[in-house]
């Protein structure tokens, strides 16, 4: 009996900790299992060995942190006051943040282009700056002090600086037999998924207090700062690269600049790239316009039977779903006929915008948001494919950085147009259609001509 009692006690003692360990493993499994699944997806097909997987994960962190700050600022500037006052505050926000940013954005790409060996440090600095600015904003959103505006401008500049550097870094981390379109689609999709996951978390934190999404952003960006330095050394290697000078053709470069150009440098990106960049700028301008115009329009005139917040949520989800679908389709199409893809998707957006303007309604507004998101993702991936095809490898990284800067400026200009228009749905969507039509009509002939004759394997270089 004593032996049996001793064995029972020993077994109980052995099984007790075992049960606790089993419960702990069960509780950790959803988190660790999800983390392992994400790691397998981001590191697949050689992306882990080349370092692209780490960049994909870093971009997810960037998207989650940005949406935390966006929710906090939107709640402070937009939702917390009546519509008329909100419009004035958003206009002031744009004037103080976006106007200086429009002047700074064209400088960011060329400035970073001059320090090609410090890309990891630049990405870490962009993350660290936003972490510190999130703390500054956490005090400003409570007091409503003027500190909010320069801090928000700093967040914008740091975010766009990260975007420019990230675009320039992707070509350096391509695995063997891995297209640039596929790499960018993975990066973009991870950012969208992270944004979709973080947005409801930020909204929940906002219910706790207006500071809490900014505290969340601080933690996320600190993690991003650390992750930036884990990227492989190839990120800082500019061996064989040169600076890009975007121009329509070689004739645009004449005089002293042309005479003293002795080293291999981009002197033409080819008509296909320049026309594709113009079409993408029109879509990015439309995106900025719709964000600001629909935000106020749906607040004053929400969808039938829905509140303003739900109406905005429906449009936001539609745009996000369209963007994700466009990214997936772009990865599936790879680099097939990028000129035709751009012409087709811009024409599709133009038709949808015109239809929504004529038959203005809730369903068509949501459809336009989804189509615009789809077109933005797919057209951007097609632009990436053209740059990879037509731009010399020595200057390809620089071309990506400068094209991204131009697209960001187009987004800001579209937002400025959206904020000043009267809140008339038909008028606003007519302006949206006009923006897309201007970009489409000025580029369609060149893109179709390029597709018919075929893009050169390499453009001429001086």
DABELKA-V844049 format. One record per residue. SS is DSSP state (~ for helix, > for strand, _ for the rest). PHI is phi in whole degrees, 0 to 359 (none if undefined). D_LAST is the distance of its C-alpha to the last C-alpha in Angstrom with 2 decimals. Layout:
SS;PHI;D_LAST + SS;PHI;D_LAST
//
This chain:
_;none;96.17 + ~;298;94.75 + ~;295;92.26 + ~;295;91.25 + ~;296;90.94 + ~;296;88.76 + ~;296;86.55 + ~;296;86.22 + ~;295;85.24 + ~;297;82.74 + ~;295;81.23 + ~;295;81.06 + ~;295;79.35 + ~;288;76.87 + ~;281;76.18 + ~;300;75.84 + ~;300;72.63 + ~;297;71.36 + ~;297;71.90 + ~;297;70.02 + ~;295;67.10 + ~;296;67.10 + ~;296;67.14 + ~;299;64.30 + ~;296;62.21 + ~;295;63.01 + ~;289;61.94 + ~;280;58.69 + ~;303;57.85 + ~;301;56.28 + ~;286;53.97 + ~;293;53.15 + ~;296;52.96 + ~;296;50.54 + ~;298;48.42 + ~;295;48.38 + ~;296;47.50 + ~;296;44.55 + ~;297;43.38 + ~;297;43.66 + ~;291;41.69 + ~;285;38.83 + _;258;38.63 + ~;286;38.93 + ~;56;36.69 + ~;87;35.21 + ~;292;34.31 + ~;291;36.88 + ~;290;35.52 + ~;279;31.88 + _;99;32.95 + ~;296;31.97 + ~;301;35.71 + ~;294;36.12 + ~;293;33.28 + ~;299;35.00 + ~;295;38.27 + ~;297;36.77 + ~;292;35.46 + ~;297;39.00 + ~;299;40.37 + ~;299;37.94 + ~;296;39.11 + ~;295;42.75 + ~;293;42.50 + ~;297;40.73 + ~;290;43.38 + ~;299;46.14 + ~;292;44.88 + ~;299;44.33 + ~;297;47.92 + ~;296;49.34 + ~;289;47.55 + ~;297;48.26 + ~;293;51.91 + ~;281;52.08 + ~;275;50.16 + ~;251;50.89 + ~;274;53.97 + _;275;56.28 + _;227;56.97 + _;302;58.01 + ~;301;55.40 + ~;299;55.35 + ~;292;55.01 + ~;298;52.42 + ~;295;50.23 + ~;296;50.46 + ~;290;49.73 + ~;292;46.69 + ~;299;45.45 + ~;296;46.02 + ~;300;44.27 + ~;296;41.21 + ~;296;41.29 + ~;276;41.60 + ~;254;39.27 + ~;289;36.84 + ~;297;36.11 + ~;298;35.02 + ~;296;33.21 + ~;300;31.21 + ~;285;30.04 + ~;279;29.43 + ~;303;27.72 + ~;295;24.31 + ~;276;24.44 + ~;299;25.37 + ~;300;22.11 + ~;301;19.87 + ~;295;22.80 + ~;292;23.19 + ~;296;19.45 + _;276;20.05 + _;235;22.86 + _;290;21.58 + _;266;24.37 + _;242;27.27 + ~;291;27.16 + ~;296;30.75 + ~;295;32.04 + ~;295;30.27 + ~;292;31.89 + ~;296;35.20 + ~;295;35.06 + ~;296;34.53 + ~;291;37.52 + ~;297;39.67 + ~;297;39.07 + ~;290;40.25 + ~;297;43.25 + ~;293;44.35 + ~;291;43.73 + ~;297;45.80 + ~;293;48.70 + ~;298;48.25 + ~;293;48.29 + ~;297;51.40 + ~;276;53.34 + ~;289;51.78 + ~;290;52.62 + ~;278;56.28 + ~;275;56.62 + _;68;54.22 + _;285;52.88 + _;291;49.77 + ~;300;48.18 + ~;299;47.28 + ~;288;44.57 + ~;295;42.47 + ~;293;43.01 + ~;295;41.85 + ~;299;38.74 + ~;298;38.08 + ~;297;38.55 + ~;299;36.05 + ~;297;33.37 + ~;296;34.06 + ~;295;34.09 + ~;288;30.74 + ~;298;29.24 + ~;300;30.58 + ~;299;29.10 + ~;294;25.57 + ~;295;25.93 + ~;300;27.58 + ~;298;24.80 + ~;284;22.29 + ~;277;24.78 + ~;307;25.67 + ~;299;22.67 + ~;282;23.65 + ~;244;27.20 + _;291;26.91 + _;291;29.61 + _;301;29.03 + _;56;28.91 + _;239;28.90 + _;286;26.72 + ~;294;25.17 + ~;298;27.28 + ~;295;30.39 + ~;296;29.66 + ~;295;29.06 + ~;294;32.14 + ~;294;34.24 + ~;299;33.14 + ~;296;33.83 + ~;296;37.11 + ~;296;38.37 + ~;297;37.71 + ~;295;39.61 + ~;296;42.49 + ~;297;42.77 + ~;296;42.81 + ~;297;45.50 + ~;284;47.61 + ~;283;47.27 + ~;301;47.94 + ~;295;51.65 + ~;295;52.10 + ~;297;50.75 + ~;296;53.08 + ~;295;55.97 + ~;296;55.18 + ~;296;55.06 + ~;291;58.65 + ~;290;59.68 + _;176;58.20 + _;295;55.15 + _;279;54.03 + ~;295;54.04 + ~;299;50.76 + ~;286;49.08 + ~;296;50.90 + ~;298;49.59 + ~;298;46.03 + ~;300;46.56 + ~;298;47.66 + ~;295;44.81 + ~;288;42.08 + ~;297;43.70 + ~;298;43.51 + ~;295;39.83 + ~;298;39.21 + ~;294;40.82 + ~;296;39.04 + ~;300;35.59 + _;280;36.24 + _;272;37.29 + _;296;33.82 + _;292;32.45 + ~;300;30.41 + ~;300;27.32 + ~;299;27.02 + ~;265;26.17 + _;266;23.84 + _;249;20.13 + _;299;19.39 + _;80;15.94 + _;260;14.86 + _;219;12.41 + _;273;12.77 + >;267;11.80 + _;238;11.18 + _;284;12.99 + _;209;12.50 + _;290;14.03 + _;201;11.38 + ~;294;8.43 + ~;294;11.36 + ~;288;12.42 + _;251;9.90 + _;214;11.25 + _;76;13.24 + ~;300;13.14 + ~;299;10.75 + ~;289;7.86 + ~;290;9.42 + _;268;9.98 + _;279;6.78 + _;254;7.32 + _;270;7.74 + _;297;6.32 + _;211;6.49 + >;293;7.19 + _;245;6.01 + _;199;8.85 + _;264;11.82 + ~;86;13.34 + ~;297;16.55 + ~;298;18.84 + ~;291;17.83 + ~;294;18.03 + ~;291;21.32 + ~;295;22.66 + ~;294;22.02 + ~;296;23.97 + ~;295;26.77 + ~;295;27.02 + ~;297;27.22 + ~;296;30.13 + ~;292;31.94 + ~;293;31.47 + ~;297;32.79 + ~;299;35.72 + ~;299;36.41 + ~;298;36.76 + ~;299;38.88 + ~;296;41.23 + ~;301;41.81 + ~;280;43.13 + ~;293;44.74 + ~;291;46.59 + ~;301;47.68 + ~;279;49.74 + ~;299;50.69 + ~;284;52.19 + ~;287;53.95 + ~;278;55.77 + _;234;56.08 + _;293;56.01 + _;299;56.23 + _;303;59.72 + _;79;62.03 + _;237;59.46 + _;281;58.94 + ~;297;55.82 + ~;295;54.76 + ~;295;55.30 + ~;299;53.46 + ~;296;50.40 + ~;297;50.71 + ~;298;50.79 + ~;295;47.62 + ~;297;45.88 + ~;295;46.96 + ~;298;45.83 + ~;295;42.34 + ~;295;42.14 + ~;295;43.46 + ~;297;40.98 + ~;296;38.08 + ~;296;39.41 + ~;295;39.92 + ~;298;36.41 + ~;295;35.06 + ~;294;37.38 + ~;295;36.49 + ~;298;32.75 + ~;294;33.39 + ~;288;35.54 + ~;286;33.12 + _;59;30.24 + _;248;27.07 + _;285;28.91 + _;43;27.58 + ~;299;26.14 + ~;298;25.47 + ~;293;29.12 + ~;298;30.38 + ~;295;28.81 + ~;301;30.15 + ~;292;33.53 + ~;290;34.06 + ~;292;33.09 + ~;297;35.47 + ~;296;38.08 + ~;296;37.79 + ~;299;38.05 + ~;297;41.16 + ~;294;42.74 + ~;296;42.17 + ~;296;43.67 + ~;296;46.58 + ~;293;47.23 + ~;290;47.24 + ~;286;49.75 + _;247;51.97 + _;300;51.54 + _;189;53.20 + ~;299;53.04 + ~;296;52.04 + ~;291;49.18 + ~;296;47.89 + ~;297;47.85 + ~;296;46.19 + ~;297;43.46 + ~;298;42.82 + ~;294;42.65 + ~;293;40.36 + ~;296;38.01 + ~;296;37.88 + ~;299;37.33 + ~;293;34.52 + ~;299;32.74 + ~;293;32.74 + ~;290;31.85 + ~;293;29.08 + ~;294;27.47 + ~;295;27.62 + ~;292;26.09 + ~;298;23.17 + ~;302;22.84 + ~;296;22.89 + ~;293;20.09 + ~;297;17.86 + ~;295;18.85 + ~;282;18.23 + ~;255;14.95 + _;260;13.01 + _;302;11.57 + ~;300;14.35 + ~;298;12.68 + ~;241;12.40 + ~;294;15.25 + ~;300;17.88 + ~;295;16.37 + ~;297;15.92 + ~;298;19.59 + ~;297;20.75 + ~;287;19.32 + ~;294;20.50 + ~;296;23.87 + ~;298;24.21 + ~;298;23.75 + ~;293;26.38 + ~;293;28.74 + ~;296;28.62 + ~;299;29.45 + ~;298;32.43 + ~;296;33.73 + ~;296;33.58 + ~;297;35.46 + ~;297;38.06 + ~;297;38.59 + ~;296;39.33 + ~;296;41.72 + ~;280;43.74 + ~;265;44.51 + _;285;45.64 + _;298;49.37 + _;276;50.68 + _;240;51.08 + ~;300;49.90 + ~;296;49.37 + ~;297;47.51 + ~;298;45.31 + ~;286;44.34 + ~;293;43.74 + ~;297;41.20 + ~;300;39.69 + ~;296;39.47 + ~;295;37.87 + ~;300;35.13 + ~;292;34.31 + ~;298;34.67 + ~;299;32.16 + ~;291;29.52 + ~;286;30.52 + ~;293;30.81 + _;277;27.40 + _;238;25.60 + ~;297;27.90 + ~;296;26.79 + ~;295;23.08 + ~;291;24.03 + ~;294;26.53 + ~;297;24.22 + ~;294;21.63 + ~;294;24.57 + ~;291;25.92 + ~;270;22.88 + _;85;21.75 + _;285;18.62 + _;292;15.80 + _;297;15.99 + _;212;12.33 + _;286;9.96 + _;292;6.78 + >;233;3.78 + _;280;0.00
//
